[in-house]
Amino acid sequence: MIKNSETFKLAAITFNNILNLLFPTIFFFILIFTGRNVLSSEIAINTSLLVLLTKSLTANQRSVVISSGNLRTLDNFISFRIAMLVPILILGTVVNFYFLSGNKINTIFIFIICAQWINEVSLVKNELSSEKLWSKIFLIININFFITIFFICFYFYDYIFFILVAYLFHIIIFSVIFLKKNYLLKYFLIKNSFFYFFQYIKTSFFLSGFLLNFANLIWRISIVYLVGKANASIFFAIFSIGSFPGTVFNSSFGATMLKKKINNFYLIIFFLIYIFFLLVFLFFLSKNLINFAAQNIFDAKFLTYIISSTLIGSLIILFSLYNRQSFINEQPIVLNTIYKKDIILSMFICAIPVLLFSIGGMALMAFSYLVVAILSYFFYIR
């Protein structure tokens, strides 16, 4: 058993990381429930592209740092992210205006996701330090922002852009606070950052993150191509519900859980808590769900198949990620052989939606997430 103080500390760390990840997913759901299906699909594609540009470069960094506790490695990671920030912002903006609609909501999303990318490592630095005050303040303000954004989206959507800009500055300010002024100049060692980059891209560590995120982008693009933007938004929403627990585990408490040797039984408790809050969330949106169902071309039986199979896959994914993280925890270096398994798995992920659709149309494609979950479990089984 773990002490109560450690439990509360782990909970605080988890919530801060969840809120840093949660925004794009929640906003995506709100767009669907308010009838903005086409924009939600563009947001999904935009988010996948930005994740490819950011997380593929740094996908396993948090797990490695938490498992090893190496602050020097963390400093290199922070320096690298800051150095890469401007090129990613430029590339994301160009793609948004030339290949997507150029909507101002998409534009602000580019800056928010990049800011969250920097904030991810600043939260790790805060986690490894003994400082708690700013972390608590960040959590409280973040929760208030989420409530405000939720309210504005449903009742005063015309003002949402200004709230998103305020949210962006909130993330930037707290990233600076967590990193501290005396560290910032050191992190702007561009030469060292790019030296690290050229060493980094030669490893399976990099290829693992790149291909897994590239597979996610191809997954979404292929679904849009096969069923259209409006229908694809429904698949994205349900698959996002399934992937959320795994994303939270991978990007927040997973590495800490393995490091503290917490039994994987707690994954079931976490999953049940997630289902409870999901049901509460859907209950409060019941009126919007009725309107959504009335406009939706999918019947209730078909939606039930997708949701139930995806939630089963969600639980399987949690345990497969636990097994994956255990490999990283035992050998927290960039040469870990688990990354080679990631590379092979990503190739299967790219093909699954198209393969299932070609065999049984949308009815079979509905089980895509479950198929990926089962595959990943056997890839990472110990």
N, C-alpha and C positions, 0 to 999 in steps of 0.2 A: 504494500500500500504506500501511497505517497502522502506527505504531510499536507495539511490544509493550506498552509501558506504557499507551498509549491503549486498546489492546485489552483489557487486564486491567481498566482502569478502567471501560470500557464494559460488560464482563461483570459487574462488581460492581454497577453501577447497574441493569443489567438484572435480575439475580437479586433485588435488593431490591424492585424494582417488581413482579416476577413473584410473589414471596411475598406481597406486599401484596394482590394480585389473586386468588391461587390458592385461598385457603381455601374460599370458598363452592362452587367447582367440585369440588374434591377431596372435600369433605364430602358433596356431592350424590352423587358416584360411590360413595362408601363406603356410603351409605344404601341405594343400589340393590343393591350386591353383598352386603349383609347382609340383604336381603329386606324392607327398609322402603320399598317403592315408593310408597305413598300419602304418607308423610311427605316423601319426596324430591320429589314433585310439588308439595307445599305449599311446601317450601323454594325450589323453582324459581320459583313464582309470587311468593313473598315477596321473593326476591332481585330479580326483575324490577321489582317495585313500588318497592323501595328504590332501585334503580338509576335508575328513572324520576324519583324524588324528588331524588336527589343528582346523578347524572351528567348529567341533562338540563339542570340549572342550570349545569354547569361542564364539559361534555363535551370541549370543545376547548381548555380553558385550559392544560393542560400543554404541548400542542404549540405554542401561541402563545408561552408564556414561554420554552421551550427554544430556539425558533427566533429569538426577538428578544433573549433574554438580559436583558430589562428587569426589574430587581429591584423597581422601584416598582409595576409591574403585578402582580408576584407578591404583594407586600404587600397590594394591594387584593383579590386573589383569596382570600388566607388570611383576611383580615378578613371578607370576605363569607361564606365557608364557616362560620366560627365563629358569626357572627350568625344564620345559617339553621339551625344545628344543632338547637336546642331545638324549633322548629316542626316540623321533619322527624321528630324522635324522637316527638313527641306524635302526629302524623298516622299514622306507621307503626305505633305501638302500638294506636291506635284501630282501624285497619284489621285488624290481626292478631287482635284479640279479637272484632270484630264480623263479619268476613267470612271469616276463616280459623279454624283450630281453637283459637288462643290457646295452643298448646303452648309450654312454657317454652324449648324449643330455638329455636322461631321468634322468641320474644321476645328472647333473647340475640343472635340473628342481627341484629336491628334495630340494636342497639348496636354490634356488631362492624363491620357495613358502614358505619355512620356514622363510627366511629373510623378505619376504613381510608380513608374519604373525606377526612378531615382529614390523615391520614398521607400521602396521595398528594402533597399540596402541601408538606408538611414534608420529604419525600424530595427534591422538586424543589429546595427551598432548600438542602438538604445537597449535592445534586448540583452546584449552581452555586457552592458555597463550596469552599474548599481542605481542609476538615476531612474526615478519613478514619476516625479511630479509632472513633467512635460508630457509623458506618455498618457497619464490620466486626463490631462487637459485636452490633448489631441483626441482621445476617445470621446469625451463629452461633446466637444465641438463637432466632431464627425457625425455623431448620432443626430445632433440637431440639424446639421446640413441635410442628412438623408430624409428626415421628417419633412423639412421645408421643401426639398426637391419633389418628394412624393406629392405633397399638397399642391404645389405650383403646377405640376404636370397635369393633374386632374381638373383643376379649377381655374388656373390663370396661365395657361400654356404660353401665351404671347410673351411672358416675362422669363421664360425658362433660360434663354440664352444668358441673361444677366446673372442669374443664379449660378449657372455653370461657370461663368468667369470668376465669380466670387469663390466658388469651390476650388477652382484651379489655384488661385492665389493662396488659399488656405493651405493646400498641400505644399506649395513652394515654401511658404513661411516656416512651416513646421519641419520640412526637410533641412532647411538651413539651421534651425534651432538644434535638431538632433545631431547634425554633423559638426556644429560649432564653428565659429569664425576662424579659429586658429588652424582648423583642418582644411578649410576651403582652398587656400592658396596651394597647399601641398597636393590637393586632388587635381589641380589644373596643370599637372605635369604631362602635357600632351605627348611629348616624345616617349616617355616611359609607358604611357597608356597604349600607344600604337605598337610599341615593341611587344608589349603583353598580348595585343590583339593578334599579331602575326604568329606568335608562338601558340596562341590559343586555338586558332582556326585549323591547326595541323592535327588536333586531337580528336578522338572519337567523342569526347565530352562535348565539343562544339557541334559536331555532326549530329549527335543525338538530339540536342535541343533544336537545331535547325530543322531537321527532317520531321520531328514530331509536330512542330508548329506549322511547317509547310504542309504536312498531311492534313492538319486541321483546316487550313485555308482551302486546299483542294477539295476536302470533304464538303465545305460550305458552297464553294463555287459550283461543284458538280450537282448538288441538290437544287440550287437555283436554276441551273441549266436544264435539269430534268423535269422540274415541276413548276417553275416560275417563281417570281419574288414573293407574291402574296401567299402561295401555298408553302413555300420554303420557310417563311417566317414562323409557321406553325411547327414545322419539324425542328427549327432552331430553338424555339421556346421550350419544347418538351425535352429535347436533347440537353439543353442548358440546365434544366431542372435536374436531370440525371447526372450531369458532369459536375455540378456545383459542389457536392460533398468531397469528391476526389480533388477538385481544385483547391478547396479550403485545406484539406489534409496536406497536399503537396506543397502549398505555398505558405502555410502558417505553422501548424503544430506538429506536422509529421516528423521532421527531423528532431525536434525537442522530445517528442513522445518516445522515439527509439533511443535517444541518448539517455533518457531517464528510466529506460527499461519498463515502460508502462505497458501492461498487457493489452493485446489487440481486442480483448473483450469490450474495451471502452469504445471501439469503433462502432459496435452495434448500438451502444447507448447514444453516441453522437448521431448516428443515422436516425434513430427513433426521435431524438430531439428535433432534428432537421425536418422530419416528416410532420411532426406536431406543428412547428412554426409555419411550414408550407401550407398546411390545412387552415391555420388561423389567417394567413395572408390571403388565401383564396376565398375564405369566408367573408372577409371585409371587402373583397372585390366581387362578391357574388352578383351584384347588379350588372357590373361590367361584363362578367363571365356569361350571363344570360344573353346580353347584346352581342357578345363575341360569338357565342354558339349559334345565334340566329343568322349571323353573316357568314359563318364558316361552311365550306362545302363538304367537310368531313362529317360523317354521322357519328353519333355518340359511341357506337360499338367500335368503330375504327379508332377513335380517340382513346378509348379504354385500352385497346390493344397496345397502342404506342406508349401510353403513360405507364401501364403496368410492366411491360417488358423493359422499359427504360429504367424504372425504379429498381427492378431486380438487377439489372446491369450495374446500376449505381452502387449497390451494396457489394457486388463482386469486384468492381473497380477499386473500392476502398481497401479490400484485403489484398488485392494484387499490388497496389501502391505501397501498402505496408511492407510486403515482401521485398519490393524494389528498394524502398528506403533502408531496409535492414542490410542489404548488400552495400549501399553507400555508407551506412554508419560503420560497417566493419572495415571498409577501405575508402575513407573520404578523400580520394585523390582523383585527378582528372583522367587517370589511366584505368579506372575501374572497368572491368569487363561488362558490367551491366549496361553500359552505354552502347555496346555493340548489339545487345538485344533490343534496345530502343530503336536502333537504325533499321533492323529487320522488321520489327513490329510496325513502324511508320509506313513501310511499303504496303503492308496488308491494309492498313487503315485507309490509304488513298483509294484503294480499289473496291472496298466493301459496298458503299452506296450504289455505285454504278453496277456492280456485279449483281447485287440483290434486286435492283430495279429491272435489270435486263431479264432476270429469271421470272420475277413475279410482280413487277410494277410497284406502285406505292404500297400495296398491301404487304409485300415482303420487305421493302425498304424500311418500313416502320420498325423492324427488328435490328436495324443496323447497330444501334448502340449496344444492345445485348450481345450481339456477335463479337463486337470489338472487346467488350468486357470479358467474355469467356476466353478469347484469344490471349488477352493481356495476362489473365490469371495463369494460364499454362506457360506463358513466356517467363513469368517472374516467380513461378512456384519454386520453393526451396526443396 
